[in-house]
Amino acid sequence: MNGTDTLVLTGARVHCPDGTLAGGWLSVSGERISAVGTGTPPAGRHLDLAGAHVVPGFVDVHCHGGGGGSFTSADPDEARTAIETHRRHGTTSLMASLVSAPPNALVDQLAALRELVTDGELVGAHLEGPFIAEARCGAHDPSVLREPDDATVGALLDAGDDIIRMVTLAPELTGAIKTVRRLTESGVIAAIGHTDAVAEQVRAAVDAGATVATHLFNGMRPLHHREPGPVGVLLDDDRVTVELICDLVHVHPDVLRLAARHAGRSRTVLVTDAMSATDVADGRYRLGNLDVQVAGGVATVPDTGSLAGSTLTMDVAFRNLVHDAGLDIADAVAATASHPATQLGIDTETGSLSPGLLADLVVLDDDLRLTGVLRRGSWVVEPLPTA
């Protein structure tokens, strides 16, 4: 490959695993990062970024849709719309989350996602329910919730085959601890969420192999000084990755900072929990079987007032963590890219700006607003040339 086939981003603040390269450059050959460095850049097609930040492409492990498209629709075209919407906002690796539904409906939804996973458009599927607690079900249809019996769990795992990467469940349900062990043995991440469990029930699930807290604080018994419940156990256990919805609606910035600082870079993951109304107008939408009203970008279930996912994108989550929660850019990089990539086992392909990895990256201006997105060496959003 000659120099003219190599894209070289120059004059950037390149956020690498070992630190930030001020006045750095990054070269891309084909789909992959070929080199990073400072000083004189290599030959190639140079694009001067005039001091912009270059960070790894975002990895979102919890997303229900966007752009008017929903992963629960069992329509591959709607799924593609959601993927493209979030990709324009910097998410280069995306996991599709499904909400509680009858098992046969979930089988159909998984079938509609299979080709997208096989083609690399999605990194897998996440079942958020139906094995969750009615008392904390939020925007899930309570009529379809069920305990995780062997037959249902087996049917879903068979239907999902190798595309199910994570299942969220409530550990207090009959059969839940057994199911956590089964998921773990099957190579599926067991996550705890939408739960009214007390501390000892949560701790039993973690001991059985659960490693993720689904959107910590939301959809779970709150922290209390005499009963720490899910929040206390999950936030304080070094074996558990905690998801945080950083839209400043689901969790207050001070609480985001408290949680992220306690969990640290190795355990904090930002997620969107986005639904179909993301990046489109306010109005009436559906999330699974439920009607959702979106006003001012906030999605709620009209009958209960419960939050119904978000309209968040990962570029905004990144900026919110730094500007509003007061964390460092390095913390935001870890929470939006490197740690979720590690969580999904795709860190040998993406999640950091390292030679040999896929050229998945986001360009941000001084205010951390997105100006460019590169996925697998091709521009999704191309930065405007500097004067």
RAVENNOR-V995448 format. One record per residue. N is the residue number from 1. SS is DSSP state (A for helix, B for strand, O for the rest). Layout:
BEGIN
N/SS + N/SS
END
This chain:
BEGIN
1/O + 2/O + 3/A + 4/A + 5/A + 6/B + 7/B + 8/B + 9/B + 10/B + 11/B + 12/B + 13/B + 14/B + 15/B + 16/B + 17/O + 18/O + 19/B + 20/B + 21/B + 22/B + 23/B + 24/B + 25/B + 26/B + 27/B + 28/B + 29/B + 30/O + 31/O + 32/B + 33/B + 34/B + 35/B + 36/B + 37/B + 38/B + 39/O + 40/O + 41/O + 42/O + 43/O + 44/O + 45/B + 46/B + 47/B + 48/B + 49/O + 50/O + 51/O + 52/O + 53/B + 54/B + 55/B + 56/B + 57/O + 58/B + 59/B + 60/B + 61/B + 62/B + 63/B + 64/O + 65/B + 66/B + 67/O + 68/O + 69/B + 70/B + 71/A + 72/A + 73/A + 74/O + 75/O + 76/A + 77/A + 78/A + 79/A + 80/A + 81/A + 82/A + 83/A + 84/A + 85/A + 86/A + 87/A + 88/A + 89/O + 90/O + 91/B + 92/B + 93/B + 94/B + 95/B + 96/B + 97/B + 98/B + 99/O + 100/O + 101/O + 102/O + 103/A + 104/A + 105/A + 106/A + 107/A + 108/A + 109/A + 110/A + 111/A + 112/A + 113/A + 114/A + 115/A + 116/A + 117/A + 118/A + 119/O + 120/O + 121/O + 122/O + 123/O + 124/B + 125/B + 126/B + 127/B + 128/B + 129/O + 130/O + 131/O + 132/O + 133/O + 134/A + 135/A + 136/A + 137/O + 138/O + 139/O + 140/O + 141/O + 142/A + 143/A + 144/A + 145/O + 146/O + 147/O + 148/O + 149/O + 150/A + 151/A + 152/A + 153/A + 154/A + 155/A + 156/A + 157/A + 158/A + 159/A + 160/A + 161/O + 162/O + 163/O + 164/B + 165/B + 166/B + 167/B + 168/B + 169/B + 170/O + 171/O + 172/O + 173/O + 174/O + 175/O + 176/A + 177/A + 178/A + 179/A + 180/A + 181/A + 182/A + 183/A + 184/A + 185/A + 186/O + 187/O + 188/O + 189/B + 190/B + 191/B + 192/B + 193/O + 194/O + 195/B + 196/O + 197/O + 198/O + 199/A + 200/A + 201/A + 202/A + 203/A + 204/A + 205/A + 206/A + 207/A + 208/A + 209/O + 210/O + 211/O + 212/B + 213/B + 214/O + 215/O + 216/O + 217/O + 218/O + 219/O + 220/B + 221/O + 222/O + 223/O + 224/O + 225/O + 226/O + 227/O + 228/O + 229/A + 230/A + 231/A + 232/A + 233/A + 234/A + 235/A + 236/A + 237/O + 238/O + 239/O + 240/O + 241/B + 242/B + 243/B + 244/B + 245/B + 246/O + 247/O + 248/O + 249/O + 250/O + 251/O + 252/O + 253/A + 254/A + 255/A + 256/A + 257/A + 258/A + 259/A + 260/A + 261/A + 262/A + 263/A + 264/O + 265/O + 266/O + 267/O + 268/B + 269/B + 270/B + 271/B + 272/O + 273/O + 274/B + 275/O + 276/O + 277/O + 278/O + 279/O + 280/O + 281/O + 282/O + 283/B + 284/B + 285/B + 286/B + 287/B + 288/O + 289/O + 290/B + 291/B + 292/B + 293/B + 294/B + 295/B + 296/O + 297/O + 298/B + 299/B + 300/B + 301/O + 302/O + 303/O + 304/O + 305/O + 306/O + 307/B + 308/O + 309/O + 310/B + 311/O + 312/O + 313/O + 314/A + 315/A + 316/A + 317/A + 318/A + 319/A + 320/A + 321/A + 322/A + 323/A + 324/O + 325/O + 326/O + 327/O + 328/O + 329/A + 330/A + 331/A + 332/A + 333/A + 334/A + 335/A + 336/A + 337/A + 338/A + 339/A + 340/A + 341/A + 342/A + 343/A + 344/A + 345/O + 346/O + 347/O + 348/O + 349/O + 350/O + 351/O + 352/O + 353/O + 354/O + 355/O + 356/O + 357/O + 358/B + 359/O + 360/O + 361/B + 362/B + 363/B + 364/B + 365/O + 366/O + 367/O + 368/O + 369/O + 370/B + 371/B + 372/B + 373/B + 374/B + 375/B + 376/O + 377/O + 378/B + 379/B + 380/B + 381/B + 382/O + 383/O + 384/O + 385/O + 386/O + 387/O
END
